[in-house]
Amino acid sequence: MANSILLFSFVLVLPFVCSVQFNISRFGSDVSEIAYQGDARANGAVELTNIDYTCRTGWATYGKQVPLWNPGTSKPSDFSTRFSFRIDTRNVGYGNYGHGFAFFLAPARIQLPPNSAGGFLGLFNGTNNQSSAFPLVYVEFDTFTNPEWDPLDVKSHVGINNNSLVSSNYTSWNATSHNQDIGRVLIFYDSARRNLSVSWTYDLTSDPLENSSLSYIIDLSKVLPSEVTIGFSATSGGVTEGNRLLSWEFSSSLELIDIKKSQNDKKGMIIGRVEPVTNLVEKMWDLYGKGEVITAIDEKLRIGGFDEKQAECLMIVGLWCAHPDVNTRPSIKQAIQVLNLEHQCLIFRPKCLSQHIMYPLRILHR
C-alpha cells in the first residue's frame, strides 16, 4: 500500500450571498421582475389604474421576496428606493378626482385585497375598518380626502402609515398643481436610527411652495416579517384618476445566504491534498496558525475562480467543528454566524498535537 493517500475529499457548495438591487428605467414586455394585479399593466410605464373607469385598483410588485431583517441575528437592513410617477387629474367630469397611490411593504406573497378601491388605496377593505388585516407600512400620495381617516386640515397629503389608514405623519400636498408633471421620489430607511424618510421633487416645478419631505421613526423589524413584498398600489373610487409608474430603483444593504439558489448559481469545489496520513492534521493546524489555511486548496481549483474569504472561512470552521475537545466545538448557530462573516471566534490548538496555543480565527466580522 502506498504510504501517501488522498486524505480528504470535500465538496464545498458556497452559498450565494447577495443583497436586493434592481433598476428599471422602462416597463416593457422584457421586464420579468414585476408582478401585476388588478388593473395594472405595463406599456413602457405601468398604468396602475384605468382612468376611463371608476372604482379601480391596481398593484405592481417586485416578484421576489425582499429580506428586511435577518431572523438569525435580528440584523436589520437599510434600504432605499427611487421611483418616478405621473398623476393625471384631467378627467374631472365628476367634479373631482382620486384617490391616489402608495409604495408599500407587506408580508411576502400577499395578494391584492378584494373590495379595496377608493380610499382604501388597494391595501384595506371595509371588513378591516381602519386597521390592516396584515402587517403593513406604506408611503401614500393621497389625492382625495376621506374624512373618516384622512387629516381634515389639508385637501390632499403625503403620509407615512403604520398598519392603519390614519397617517402616522403627513404633510400637505397639492396634486392639482402637479397634474401631468413627473414626480421623483426617494424613500430611505436608516435602520440604525429607525428613521423612514421620504422626499420628492418635480421636473417642471422647481419650487413647489410646499413641504417636500417627511420622516417617521419606526422599527420595521418589530412591525414587519423578515421577508416582505414591496410594490405600488393605486385606486380610483367614485371619481377617476390616472396613476403611472415611470421608473423604479431599489437597493438594500442586508446580505443573506440564499440556500434556495439552484446549483447553477453556486460554486462547487473539491478541497483535498495527497499527504502522508500522520502529517495532515498537524499541517492543517500549522497552516492555520500561520494564517495560510487557504494554501491547502488544490491549485487546480484556482483556475475557475472562487471566493477565497469564504473558502478560508469554511476550512477554519471545519477545523473548529472537528476539534478533538468536544467542549471547544461550536454550536450550529455559532458556526453559521461565522460562515456568514458576522462574528469572530477563537480556536485552541488541541493539546494532543502540541503546546496549548490559542489561534484567533482569521475571518473578521465586517
C-alpha positions in Angstrom: 0.0 0.0 0.0 1.3 3.4 -0.8 2.2 5.5 2.2 0.6 8.6 0.8 -3.2 8.7 0.1 -5.8 11.2 -0.6 -6.7 12.2 2.9 -9.9 14.0 2.3 -12.2 15.0 -0.5 -14.5 17.9 0.4 -17.3 19.1 -1.8 -18.0 22.7 -1.0 -21.1 24.4 -2.2 -20.5 28.0 -1.4 -23.7 29.9 -0.6 -24.8 32.7 -2.8 -24.6 35.9 -0.9 -26.4 39.0 -2.2 -28.5 42.0 -1.4 -31.5 43.0 -3.4 -30.8 45.6 -6.1 -32.6 46.4 -9.3 -33.1 49.4 -11.6 -36.0 49.5 -14.0 -36.0 52.6 -16.3 -38.7 51.4 -18.6 -41.5 48.8 -18.0 -41.6 46.9 -21.2 -42.6 43.3 -22.1 -39.0 42.2 -21.4 -39.2 43.2 -17.7 -40.0 40.0 -15.9 -39.2 41.0 -12.3 -42.6 42.8 -11.8 -45.9 41.1 -11.0 -49.2 42.8 -11.8 -52.6 42.5 -10.2 -55.9 44.2 -10.8 -55.9 47.0 -13.5 -52.1 47.3 -13.5 -50.4 46.7 -16.9 -47.1 47.7 -18.5 -46.8 49.6 -21.7 -43.5 51.4 -21.2 -44.8 52.8 -18.0 -47.0 51.0 -15.5 -50.7 52.1 -15.8 -51.8 51.3 -12.2 -55.4 52.3 -12.8 -57.6 52.7 -15.8 -58.7 56.4 -15.9 -61.8 55.5 -18.0 -63.5 53.6 -15.2 -64.4 54.2 -11.6 -63.7 52.1 -8.6 -60.5 50.5 -9.9 -57.5 49.0 -8.2 -54.0 48.0 -9.4 -50.8 46.6 -8.0 -47.3 46.4 -9.3 -44.9 44.5 -7.0 -41.4 43.1 -7.2 -41.7 39.4 -8.0 -39.2 38.1 -5.4 -39.2 38.2 -1.6 -37.1 41.0 -0.1 -35.2 40.4 3.1 -35.9 43.1 5.6 -34.0 41.8 8.6 -32.0 38.6 9.4 -34.1 36.3 11.5 -30.9 34.6 12.8 -29.2 37.7 14.1 -32.1 40.2 14.0 -29.8 42.4 12.0 -32.0 44.9 10.1 -31.5 46.3 6.6 -31.0 49.8 5.3 -32.8 50.3 2.0 -33.5 53.0 -0.4 -35.9 53.2 -3.3 -36.3 55.8 -6.0 -39.2 56.0 -8.4 -40.8 58.4 -10.8 -44.5 58.8 -11.4 -47.1 60.9 -13.1 -50.7 61.6 -11.9 -53.4 62.6 -14.4 -56.2 64.6 -12.8 -57.6 65.9 -16.1 -60.7 63.7 -16.0 -62.8 65.8 -13.7 -66.2 65.2 -15.3 -67.4 64.1 -11.9 -66.2 67.3 -10.3 -63.2 65.8 -8.6 -60.5 63.2 -8.9 -59.0 60.5 -6.7 -57.8 58.5 -4.9 -54.0 58.2 -5.1 -51.2 55.7 -4.9 -48.8 54.2 -2.4 -45.4 52.5 -2.1 -45.9 49.6 0.4 -44.1 46.9 2.4 -46.2 43.9 3.4 -45.7 40.2 4.1 -44.3 38.1 1.3 -46.7 36.6 -1.2 -49.5 38.9 -0.2 -52.4 39.4 -2.6 -54.5 42.4 -3.6 -57.4 42.5 -1.1 -60.9 42.4 -2.6 -63.2 45.4 -2.3 -60.2 47.7 -1.7 -60.9 50.5 -4.2 -61.4 54.2 -3.4 -59.9 55.5 -0.2 -58.7 52.0 0.8 -55.9 52.5 -1.7 -55.9 48.8 -2.6 -54.5 47.9 0.8 -57.6 47.7 3.0 -61.2 46.9 2.7 -64.4 47.6 4.5 -64.1 44.5 6.8 -60.8 45.7 8.2 -62.2 49.1 9.2 -59.2 51.4 9.5 -56.6 48.7 10.5 -54.8 46.4 8.2 -55.6 42.7 8.1 -51.8 42.0 7.8 -48.6 43.9 8.8 -48.3 46.9 6.6 -46.1 50.0 6.2 -46.6 52.4 3.4 -46.0 55.9 2.0 -49.1 57.3 0.4 -49.7 60.1 -2.1 -53.3 60.6 -1.3 -55.3 62.8 -3.6 -58.8 62.6 -2.1 -59.9 63.4 1.4 -61.8 60.7 3.3 -62.9 62.4 6.5 -63.3 59.1 8.3 -59.5 58.8 8.5 -57.7 61.4 6.5 -56.5 64.7 8.0 -59.1 67.4 7.7 -56.7 70.4 7.7 -55.4 69.6 4.2 -57.1 68.7 0.9 -54.6 66.0 -0.2 -51.4 64.8 1.5 -48.3 62.7 1.5 -48.3 60.4 4.6 -46.4 57.6 6.2 -48.7 54.9 7.6 -48.2 52.1 10.0 -50.8 49.4 9.9 -53.6 52.0 9.5 -55.4 54.2 7.1 -54.6 57.0 9.5 -51.2 58.5 8.7 -48.6 58.4 11.5 -47.1 61.6 9.9 -48.1 63.6 7.0 -47.7 66.9 5.1 -50.0 68.8 2.7 -49.6 68.0 -1.0 -51.3 69.8 -3.9 -51.8 67.1 -6.5 -53.7 69.5 -8.8 -50.8 71.8 -9.3 -48.6 68.9 -10.4 -51.0 67.4 -12.9 -49.0 65.5 -15.6 -45.7 66.7 -14.1 -43.2 64.0 -13.4 -42.6 63.5 -9.7 -39.3 61.9 -8.5 -39.4 60.2 -5.1 -36.7 58.9 -2.7 -37.6 56.7 0.2 -34.8 55.7 2.6 -34.8 53.6 5.7 -31.9 54.2 8.2 -32.1 51.0 10.4 -29.6 52.4 12.9 -31.8 55.4 13.6 -35.0 53.6 12.8 -35.9 56.5 10.5 -38.1 56.1 7.5 -37.9 59.2 5.3 -39.4 60.3 2.0 -38.6 63.3 -0.2 -39.8 64.3 -3.7 -39.2 66.8 -6.5 -40.8 67.6 -9.8 -39.3 68.1 -13.3 -41.4 71.2 -14.1 -41.8 72.7 -10.6 -38.5 73.9 -9.1 -40.2 75.4 -6.1 -43.4 73.6 -5.2 -44.3 76.1 -2.4 -45.0 73.3 0.0 -43.1 70.8 2.1 -41.4 68.1 0.0 -40.1 65.8 2.6 -41.3 63.7 5.6 -40.0 61.2 8.1 -41.2 58.9 10.8 -39.3 56.9 13.5 -40.3 53.2 13.3 -38.5 49.9 14.0 -39.6 47.9 10.9 -38.2 44.6 12.4 -40.9 45.0 15.1 -43.7 45.6 12.6 -43.0 43.6 9.5 -41.8 40.0 9.0 -38.2 39.2 8.0 -39.2 38.9 4.3 -41.6 41.2 2.6 -43.3 42.1 -0.7 -42.6 45.6 -1.9 -44.5 47.5 -4.6 -47.1 50.0 -5.6 -50.8 50.2 -5.2 -53.3 52.7 -6.7 -57.0 53.2 -6.8 -59.9 55.3 -8.1 -63.3 55.5 -6.4 -66.5 57.2 -7.5 -64.2 59.7 -9.2 -61.3 58.8 -11.5 -57.6 59.4 -11.8 -54.6 58.2 -13.8 -51.6 56.8 -11.9 -48.5 55.9 -13.8 -45.2 54.5 -12.5 -42.4 55.5 -14.9 -39.3 54.0 -13.3 -38.2 52.2 -10.2 -34.9 51.6 -8.5 -34.4 49.7 -5.2 -31.3 48.8 -3.1 -30.9 47.1 0.3 -27.9 46.6 2.5 -28.7 43.3 4.1 -26.8 40.3 2.9 -28.3 36.9 3.5 -27.2 33.4 2.4 -29.8 32.3 -0.1 -29.9 28.5 0.3 -32.6 28.2 -2.3 -30.4 29.1 -5.3 -30.1 26.5 -7.9 -26.9 24.5 -8.3 -26.1 26.6 -11.4 -25.8 29.7 -9.1 -23.5 28.1 -6.7 -19.8 27.5 -6.8 -18.5 24.0 -6.1 -15.0 22.8 -5.3 -13.1 19.9 -4.0 -10.6 20.7 -1.4 -8.1 17.9 -1.0 -4.4 17.1 -0.9 -2.3 13.9 -1.1 -0.3 13.9 2.1 1.2 11.3 4.5 -1.5 10.4 6.9 0.4 11.2 10.0 1.2 14.8 8.9 -2.1 16.1 7.6 -3.8 17.2 10.8 -0.6 18.7 12.2 0.0 20.5 9.0 -3.5 22.0 8.8 -3.2 23.4 12.3 0.3 24.8 11.4 -1.2 26.4 8.3 -4.0 27.8 10.4 -1.6 29.2 13.0 0.4 30.9 10.2 -2.7 32.3 8.6 -2.1 30.2 5.5 -5.0 27.7 5.5 -6.0 28.9 2.1 -2.8 27.3 0.6 -4.3 23.8 1.4 -6.7 24.2 -1.5 -5.8 22.4 -4.7 -4.1 24.8 -7.1 -6.2 23.4 -10.0 -9.3 24.9 -8.4 -7.9 28.4 -8.7 -8.3 28.3 -12.5 -12.1 28.6 -12.3 -12.0 31.2 -9.6 -13.7 31.3 -6.2 -14.2 33.5 -3.2 -11.0 33.0 -1.1 -12.5 34.6 2.0 -15.5 32.3 2.1 -13.3 29.2 1.3 -10.8 30.1 4.1 -13.7 30.7 6.5 -15.3 27.3 5.8 -12.0 25.5 6.2 -11.3 27.1 9.6 -14.9 26.4 10.7 -14.2 22.8 9.6 -11.2 22.6 12.0 -13.3 24.2 14.7 -16.2 21.7 14.3 -13.7 18.7 14.2 -11.8 19.8 17.3 -10.8 16.8 19.5 -12.2 18.6 22.5 -16.0 18.4 22.1 -16.4 21.3 24.6 -14.5 23.6 22.2 -16.6 22.8 19.1 -19.2 25.4 18.1 -23.0 25.2 18.1 -24.7 25.2 14.8 -25.8 28.8 15.3 -22.2 29.8 16.1 -20.9 28.1 13.0 -23.5 29.7 10.8 -22.7 33.2 12.2 -19.0 32.8 11.5 -19.8 31.4 8.0 -21.8 34.5 7.4 -18.7 36.5 8.4 -20.8 38.1 11.2 -18.7 37.1 14.2 -15.1 36.4 15.2 -14.1 33.4 17.3 -11.1 31.9 18.9 -9.9 28.3 18.3 -7.4 26.5 20.6 -4.9 24.2 19.1 -5.5 20.7 20.5 -3.2 19.6 23.3 -2.7 16.3 21.7 -0.9 18.0 18.8 1.5 20.3 20.7 1.6 23.0 23.3 -1.9 24.6 24.1 -1.8 27.6 21.8 -4.7 29.9 21.1 -5.1 31.0 17.5 -7.6 33.7 16.6 -9.9 32.9 13.8 -8.7 34.9 10.9 -12.1 35.8 9.5 -13.1 39.1 10.9 -16.6 40.4 11.2 -17.4 43.2 8.7 
